[in-house]
Amino acid sequence: MNVLVIGGAGYIGSITAKCMVDDGHRISVLDNLSSGHKEAIPSNALFYCGDYGDASLLEDVFSERRFDAIMHFGAISLVGESVVNPALYFENNVAKGITLLNAMVKYKVPNFVFSSSAAVYGEPEQQPITESAKLEPTSPYGETKLAFEKALKWYSQAYDLNYCSLRYFNAAGSVDNLGEDHASESHLIPLVLQVALGKRESISIYGNDYATADGTCIRDYIHVKDLAKVHIVSLEQMINGTIRNEIFNLGTNSGFSVLQIIESARRVTGHAIPVQFAPRRAGDPAVLIAANEKCKQMLKWEPALGDIDKIIGDAWSWHQKFPNGYAPS
Ligand SMILES: NC(=O)c1ccc[n+]([C@@H]2O[C@H](COP(=O)([O-])OP(=O)(O)OC[C@H]3O[C@@H](n4cnc5c(N)ncnc54)[C@H](O)[C@@H]3O)[C@@H](O)[C@H]2O)c1
């Protein structure tokens, strides 16, 4: 397959691009490096450095090459920042995304895989969350993901494009020399590992009075290698006609509390990882677990690397090897 990976210098995009190159696919990456890293792009991928909202760059890219598909990982994704600056989020994740879709339609790229998020559900009452759960985002970030999914639905009907929207829960882990390096880190596992690396003194736990066994929030963690694989599986099935315009939750059908994650990180790193308790944060649901039955049924796929010590162990190996991330040491 000949695939344009938007956001392929970022965490999940670069690892998916690598896995696709390893499987023999031809990959081009378009990324403005706002949160990605040039070093993470596969060396044999063609790299377009620029913005997916830049219509004239897209003209150049699409008139130069024919693609079987676009995988769109590009986004800014800090929930808290999106509440303070929704304009930035709607501009980048929706308005620029529409520029990308319009170029894709013009050049008749037939398939589109979108990185959506559990944030489209907000705070659902039913767990695990199925794809048909109510869509009530509680942040502008979640709203941008939902708005783009809606655009995809209407574009697919009008312009005959086949899309797949993959709603990730929490990605973690690493693959070979590729890992998670965000300048503004908001994800629990890399933050906990920063404590083990000596980069922060302790980890804050926001709320220990939730209605869960140990009082802390529960989330569903999926290994980034599993995420990469399911992108390839979905695209293959789109291209061979098995699926058309589908939405899937990507998770493990199980979850770990914040304290369980810290316990696992203590086992893996041998570090005491001190914690401090802080009040709940607004908009943090007690539990977010993905139902993965639809994935199993339709894609015949389920995560292979569900063991939490393995997920955290792989993240830890990468952070130990690259304590400064992609920055030169
Ligand atoms: N990491 C998670 O656990 C998680 C969970 C749910 C959803 N997602 C979604 O998955 C996708 C990938 O997440 P990630 O953690 O790899 O993020 P990331 O920030 O590491 O990667 C995003 C990439 O997109 C690029 N980008 C952003 N805006 C751009 C623009 N206008 N033009 C060109 N490039 C642009 C960035 O430079 C970066 O390389 C995002 O869409 C995110 O919202 C991630």
The ligand as an SDF file (V2000), in Angstrom:
LIG
                    3D

 44 48  0  0  0  0  0  0  0  0999 V2000
   -1.6820    9.2130   22.9180 N   0  0  0  0  0  0  0  0  0  0  0  0
   -2.8970    8.7510   23.2820 C   0  0  0  0  0  0  0  0  0  0  0  0
   -3.0280    8.0070   24.2600 O   0  0  0  0  0  0  0  0  0  0  0  0
   -4.1180    9.1420   22.4670 C   0  0  0  0  0  0  0  0  0  0  0  0
   -5.4010    8.7900   22.9540 C   0  0  0  0  0  0  0  0  0  0  0  0
   -6.5220    9.1160   22.1870 C   0  0  0  0  0  0  0  0  0  0  0  0
   -6.3740    9.7490   20.9570 C   0  0  0  0  0  0  0  0  0  0  0  0
   -5.1290   10.0960   20.5180 N   0  0  0  0  0  0  0  0  0  0  0  0
   -4.9930   10.7640   19.2120 C   0  0  0  0  0  0  0  0  0  0  0  0
   -4.0440   10.0440   18.4450 O   0  0  0  0  0  0  0  0  0  0  0  0
   -3.3110   10.9250   17.6000 C   0  0  0  0  0  0  0  0  0  0  0  0
   -1.8280   10.7280   17.8290 C   0  0  0  0  0  0  0  0  0  0  0  0
   -1.5320   10.9480   19.1970 O   0  0  0  0  0  0  0  0  0  0  0  0
   -0.0270   11.0640   19.6920 P   0  0  0  0  0  0  0  0  0  0  0  0
   -0.0220   10.7930   21.1480 O   0  0  0  0  0  0  0  0  0  0  0  0
    0.8390   10.2930   18.7950 O   0  0  0  0  0  0  0  0  0  0  0  0
    0.2030   12.6300   19.4810 O   0  0  0  0  0  0  0  0  0  0  0  0
    1.5320   13.4110   19.0350 P   0  0  0  0  0  0  0  0  0  0  0  0
    1.3680   14.8150   19.4990 O   0  0  0  0  0  0  0  0  0  0  0  0
    2.7400   12.6650   19.4720 O   0  0  0  0  0  0  0  0  0  0  0  0
    1.4420   13.3500   17.4410 O   0  0  0  0  0  0  0  0  0  0  0  0
    0.6610   14.2440   16.6880 C   0  0  0  0  0  0  0  0  0  0  0  0
    1.4960   14.6750   15.5000 C   0  0  0  0  0  0  0  0  0  0  0  0
    0.7240   15.5550   14.6870 O   0  0  0  0  0  0  0  0  0  0  0  0
    1.5340   16.6380   14.2720 C   0  0  0  0  0  0  0  0  0  0  0  0
    0.6450   17.7700   13.9690 N   0  0  0  0  0  0  0  0  0  0  0  0
   -0.2270   18.4020   14.7910 C   0  0  0  0  0  0  0  0  0  0  0  0
   -0.8710   19.3720   14.1470 N   0  0  0  0  0  0  0  0  0  0  0  0
   -0.3940   19.3750   12.8780 C   0  0  0  0  0  0  0  0  0  0  0  0
   -0.6670   20.1630   11.7210 C   0  0  0  0  0  0  0  0  0  0  0  0
   -1.5750   21.1480   11.7440 N   0  0  0  0  0  0  0  0  0  0  0  0
   -0.0110   19.8680   10.5660 N   0  0  0  0  0  0  0  0  0  0  0  0
    0.9040   18.8600   10.5240 C   0  0  0  0  0  0  0  0  0  0  0  0
    1.2080   18.0890   11.5890 N   0  0  0  0  0  0  0  0  0  0  0  0
    0.5690   18.3400   12.7570 C   0  0  0  0  0  0  0  0  0  0  0  0
    2.4740   16.8760   15.4380 C   0  0  0  0  0  0  0  0  0  0  0  0
    3.6730   17.5630   15.0840 O   0  0  0  0  0  0  0  0  0  0  0  0
    2.7600   15.4370   15.8960 C   0  0  0  0  0  0  0  0  0  0  0  0
    3.8780   14.8970   15.2360 O   0  0  0  0  0  0  0  0  0  0  0  0
   -3.8140   12.3230   17.9180 C   0  0  0  0  0  0  0  0  0  0  0  0
   -4.7990   12.6430   16.9560 O   0  0  0  0  0  0  0  0  0  0  0  0
   -4.4460   12.1770   19.2830 C   0  0  0  0  0  0  0  0  0  0  0  0
   -5.4780   13.1150   19.4730 O   0  0  0  0  0  0  0  0  0  0  0  0
   -3.9910    9.8150   21.2430 C   0  0  0  0  0  0  0  0  0  0  0  0
  1  2  1  0
  2  3  2  0
  2  4  1  0
  4  5  1  0
  4 44  2  0
  5  6  2  0
  6  7  1  0
  7  8  2  0
  8  9  1  0
  8 44  1  0
  9 10  1  0
  9 42  1  0
 10 11  1  0
 11 12  1  0
 11 40  1  0
 12 13  1  0
 13 14  1  0
 14 15  2  0
 14 16  1  0
 14 17  1  0
 17 18  1  0
 18 19  2  0
 18 20  1  0
 18 21  1  0
 21 22  1  0
 22 23  1  0
 23 24  1  0
 23 38  1  0
 24 25  1  0
 25 26  1  0
 25 36  1  0
 26 27  1  0
 26 35  1  0
 27 28  2  0
 28 29  1  0
 29 30  1  0
 29 35  2  0
 30 31  1  0
 30 32  2  0
 32 33  1  0
 33 34  2  0
 34 35  1  0
 36 37  1  0
 36 38  1  0
 38 39  1  0
 40 41  1  0
 40 42  1  0
 42 43  1  0
M  CHG  2   8   1  16  -1
M  END
$$$$
